[in-house]
Amino acid sequence: MTEYLEYKRAKGKRSIRQDEQICGKLTRGFGAETPVTEITAQRIAQYDRVRVTQTSKLGHLVTPSTVNRELAILRHMLRLAEEWGYITKVPKIRLSKEPEGRLRFLGEDEIERLLVACEDKRSKSPYLRPIVTMALNTGMRKGEILGLTWARVDLSRGVLLLEHTKSGRRREVPMNRAVYDTLQPLYADARAALPKPPPGEKPAEPTGLVFCKRNGARAWGASAPRLKGRAERPRSTTFASTTSGTPARAGSS
């Protein structure tokens, strides 16, 4: 797994921790000393059958969806192994069919109750309601909201500029009135907290995180609430080793 993980780290993959966890499971399932050439379609199918009979840390059976995520990583590893000359052909990997899941939207009364509940917890989480408001009105992902900086907030145009998205593409998210009204007072507070400029100089603009602690760190780390609106490579051949322009700132005119 080492080479694969090193490659993905060098590429800056954002979900590398998840890959590390999956690689650990694959290593235990296939054996760390198993040559990559011995990872056959038959062994992969056997891995699939065994995994769905095992239990997770929570005591539940491992779901087909979880196994699919693991096999998808394995398939990508094997494709890289073929590209790098470790194997001549990628074995066939069949993923299980997954249920589509339920598509549901909050009703107006549910949204109101949610926002009221956020307000009730304001003393402990002053950013909770603003963050939930952002999620409800923009569809931005949790990481996009918590990682948003003032340099990417353009109040004059009414847009949010997202650089680090899941797809890797830049995109603009328009603000509606609820988002604008949420960000405007936060922007005013952030600007007021900056040192006053010398006479005759233009006031500085905030550039740090929109939702942050006093020390500038993220308001939440890994325990943030779940939000949904929505070089030379070593030639080792064991499975473990081979599969191991500036936007306008907020308040600008």
Contacts in CASP RR format, 6 or more apart in sequence:
PFRMAT RR
TARGET T0000
AUTHOR 0000-0000-0000
METHOD contacts of the structure
MODEL  1
MTEYLEYKRAKGKRSIRQDEQICGKLTRGFGAETPVTEITAQRIAQYDRV
RVTQTSKLGHLVTPSTVNRELAILRHMLRLAEEWGYITKVPKIRLSKEPE
GRLRFLGEDEIERLLVACEDKRSKSPYLRPIVTMALNTGMRKGEILGLTW
ARVDLSRGVLLLEHTKSGRRREVPMNRAVYDTLQPLYADARAALPKPPPG
EKPAEPTGLVFCKRNGARAWGASAPRLKGRAERPRSTTFASTTSGTPARA
GSS
1 23 0 8 1.000
1 24 0 8 1.000
1 26 0 8 1.000
1 27 0 8 1.000
1 77 0 8 1.000
1 239 0 8 1.000
1 240 0 8 1.000
1 241 0 8 1.000
1 242 0 8 1.000
1 243 0 8 1.000
1 244 0 8 1.000
2 240 0 8 1.000
2 241 0 8 1.000
2 242 0 8 1.000
2 244 0 8 1.000
3 233 0 8 1.000
3 234 0 8 1.000
3 236 0 8 1.000
3 241 0 8 1.000
3 242 0 8 1.000
3 243 0 8 1.000
3 244 0 8 1.000
4 19 0 8 1.000
4 23 0 8 1.000
4 77 0 8 1.000
4 80 0 8 1.000
4 242 0 8 1.000
4 243 0 8 1.000
4 244 0 8 1.000
5 16 0 8 1.000
5 19 0 8 1.000
5 20 0 8 1.000
5 23 0 8 1.000
5 244 0 8 1.000
6 244 0 8 1.000
7 80 0 8 1.000
7 233 0 8 1.000
8 16 0 8 1.000
8 19 0 8 1.000
9 16 0 8 1.000
13 19 0 8 1.000
14 164 0 8 1.000
14 166 0 8 1.000
19 73 0 8 1.000
22 69 0 8 1.000
22 70 0 8 1.000
22 73 0 8 1.000
23 73 0 8 1.000
23 243 0 8 1.000
23 244 0 8 1.000
25 70 0 8 1.000
26 47 0 8 1.000
26 70 0 8 1.000
26 73 0 8 1.000
26 74 0 8 1.000
26 243 0 8 1.000
27 239 0 8 1.000
27 240 0 8 1.000
29 47 0 8 1.000
29 50 0 8 1.000
30 39 0 8 1.000
30 43 0 8 1.000
30 47 0 8 1.000
30 239 0 8 1.000
31 239 0 8 1.000
31 240 0 8 1.000
32 238 0 8 1.000
32 239 0 8 1.000
32 240 0 8 1.000
33 238 0 8 1.000
33 239 0 8 1.000
33 240 0 8 1.000
34 238 0 8 1.000
34 239 0 8 1.000
34 240 0 8 1.000
35 237 0 8 1.000
35 238 0 8 1.000
35 239 0 8 1.000
36 78 0 8 1.000
36 81 0 8 1.000
36 86 0 8 1.000
36 87 0 8 1.000
36 237 0 8 1.000
36 238 0 8 1.000
36 239 0 8 1.000
36 242 0 8 1.000
36 243 0 8 1.000
37 86 0 8 1.000
37 87 0 8 1.000
37 237 0 8 1.000
38 239 0 8 1.000
39 74 0 8 1.000
39 78 0 8 1.000
39 91 0 8 1.000
39 239 0 8 1.000
40 91 0 8 1.000
41 91 0 8 1.000
41 92 0 8 1.000
41 93 0 8 1.000
44 71 0 8 1.000
44 74 0 8 1.000
44 91 0 8 1.000
44 93 0 8 1.000
45 94 0 8 1.000
47 71 0 8 1.000
48 67 0 8 1.000
48 71 0 8 1.000
48 94 0 8 1.000
48 96 0 8 1.000
51 62 0 8 1.000
51 66 0 8 1.000
51 67 0 8 1.000
51 70 0 8 1.000
52 61 0 8 1.000
52 62 0 8 1.000
52 63 0 8 1.000
52 64 0 8 1.000
52 67 0 8 1.000
53 61 0 8 1.000
53 62 0 8 1.000
54 61 0 8 1.000
54 62 0 8 1.000
55 61 0 8 1.000
55 62 0 8 1.000
56 62 0 8 1.000
56 66 0 8 1.000
64 96 0 8 1.000
64 97 0 8 1.000
64 98 0 8 1.000
65 96 0 8 1.000
65 98 0 8 1.000
67 96 0 8 1.000
68 95 0 8 1.000
68 96 0 8 1.000
68 98 0 8 1.000
71 93 0 8 1.000
71 95 0 8 1.000
72 95 0 8 1.000
74 93 0 8 1.000
74 243 0 8 1.000
75 90 0 8 1.000
75 93 0 8 1.000
77 242 0 8 1.000
77 243 0 8 1.000
78 87 0 8 1.000
78 90 0 8 1.000
78 91 0 8 1.000
78 93 0 8 1.000
78 243 0 8 1.000
79 90 0 8 1.000
81 87 0 8 1.000
81 90 0 8 1.000
81 242 0 8 1.000
81 243 0 8 1.000
82 88 0 8 1.000
82 89 0 8 1.000
82 90 0 8 1.000
84 233 0 8 1.000
84 242 0 8 1.000
86 237 0 8 1.000
86 242 0 8 1.000
106 114 0 8 1.000
106 136 0 8 1.000
111 136 0 8 1.000
114 132 0 8 1.000
114 136 0 8 1.000
115 129 0 8 1.000
115 132 0 8 1.000
115 133 0 8 1.000
118 125 0 8 1.000
118 128 0 8 1.000
118 129 0 8 1.000
118 132 0 8 1.000
119 129 0 8 1.000
121 128 0 8 1.000
122 128 0 8 1.000
122 129 0 8 1.000
127 211 0 8 1.000
127 219 0 8 1.000
128 225 0 8 1.000
130 182 0 8 1.000
130 183 0 8 1.000
130 186 0 8 1.000
130 211 0 8 1.000
131 145 0 8 1.000
131 146 0 8 1.000
131 211 0 8 1.000
131 219 0 8 1.000
131 225 0 8 1.000
131 227 0 8 1.000
132 227 0 8 1.000
133 178 0 8 1.000
133 179 0 8 1.000
133 182 0 8 1.000
134 140 0 8 1.000
134 145 0 8 1.000
134 179 0 8 1.000
134 182 0 8 1.000
135 142 0 8 1.000
135 145 0 8 1.000
135 227 0 8 1.000
135 228 0 8 1.000
135 229 0 8 1.000
136 178 0 8 1.000
136 229 0 8 1.000
137 175 0 8 1.000
137 176 0 8 1.000
137 178 0 8 1.000
137 179 0 8 1.000
138 145 0 8 1.000
138 160 0 8 1.000
138 173 0 8 1.000
138 175 0 8 1.000
138 179 0 8 1.000
139 173 0 8 1.000
139 229 0 8 1.000
139 230 0 8 1.000
140 148 0 8 1.000
140 160 0 8 1.000
140 162 0 8 1.000
140 173 0 8 1.000
141 165 0 8 1.000
141 166 0 8 1.000
141 227 0 8 1.000
141 230 0 8 1.000
142 224 0 8 1.000
142 225 0 8 1.000
142 226 0 8 1.000
142 227 0 8 1.000
144 162 0 8 1.000
144 164 0 8 1.000
144 165 0 8 1.000
145 211 0 8 1.000
145 227 0 8 1.000
146 209 0 8 1.000
146 211 0 8 1.000
146 218 0 8 1.000
146 219 0 8 1.000
146 220 0 8 1.000
146 221 0 8 1.000
146 224 0 8 1.000
147 209 0 8 1.000
147 210 0 8 1.000
147 211 0 8 1.000
147 218 0 8 1.000
148 160 0 8 1.000
148 162 0 8 1.000
148 209 0 8 1.000
148 210 0 8 1.000
148 211 0 8 1.000
149 207 0 8 1.000
149 208 0 8 1.000
149 209 0 8 1.000
149 210 0 8 1.000
150 187 0 8 1.000
150 190 0 8 1.000
150 205 0 8 1.000
150 206 0 8 1.000
150 207 0 8 1.000
150 208 0 8 1.000
150 209 0 8 1.000
150 210 0 8 1.000
150 249 0 8 1.000
150 250 0 8 1.000
151 205 0 8 1.000
151 207 0 8 1.000
151 208 0 8 1.000
151 247 0 8 1.000
151 249 0 8 1.000
151 250 0 8 1.000
152 160 0 8 1.000
152 161 0 8 1.000
152 162 0 8 1.000
152 163 0 8 1.000
152 247 0 8 1.000
153 160 0 8 1.000
153 161 0 8 1.000
153 183 0 8 1.000
153 187 0 8 1.000
153 210 0 8 1.000
153 249 0 8 1.000
153 250 0 8 1.000
154 160 0 8 1.000
154 161 0 8 1.000
154 247 0 8 1.000
154 248 0 8 1.000
154 249 0 8 1.000
154 250 0 8 1.000
154 251 0 8 1.000
154 252 0 8 1.000
155 175 0 8 1.000
155 180 0 8 1.000
155 183 0 8 1.000
155 184 0 8 1.000
155 187 0 8 1.000
155 250 0 8 1.000
155 251 0 8 1.000
155 252 0 8 1.000
156 248 0 8 1.000
156 251 0 8 1.000
156 252 0 8 1.000
156 253 0 8 1.000
157 248 0 8 1.000
158 174 0 8 1.000
158 175 0 8 1.000
158 180 0 8 1.000
159 172 0 8 1.000
159 173 0 8 1.000
159 174 0 8 1.000
159 175 0 8 1.000
160 172 0 8 1.000
160 173 0 8 1.000
160 174 0 8 1.000
160 175 0 8 1.000
160 179 0 8 1.000
161 170 0 8 1.000
161 172 0 8 1.000
161 247 0 8 1.000
162 170 0 8 1.000
162 171 0 8 1.000
162 172 0 8 1.000
162 173 0 8 1.000
163 170 0 8 1.000
165 171 0 8 1.000
175 183 0 8 1.000
183 210 0 8 1.000
183 250 0 8 1.000
186 210 0 8 1.000
187 206 0 8 1.000
187 250 0 8 1.000
187 251 0 8 1.000
190 206 0 8 1.000
190 208 0 8 1.000
190 210 0 8 1.000
191 203 0 8 1.000
191 205 0 8 1.000
191 206 0 8 1.000
193 206 0 8 1.000
194 203 0 8 1.000
194 204 0 8 1.000
194 206 0 8 1.000
195 204 0 8 1.000
196 203 0 8 1.000
197 203 0 8 1.000
197 204 0 8 1.000
205 249 0 8 1.000
205 250 0 8 1.000
205 251 0 8 1.000
205 252 0 8 1.000
206 250 0 8 1.000
207 249 0 8 1.000
208 216 0 8 1.000
209 216 0 8 1.000
209 217 0 8 1.000
209 218 0 8 1.000
209 219 0 8 1.000
211 218 0 8 1.000
211 219 0 8 1.000
211 220 0 8 1.000
212 218 0 8 1.000
212 219 0 8 1.000
213 219 0 8 1.000
218 224 0 8 1.000
234 241 0 8 1.000
236 242 0 8 1.000
END
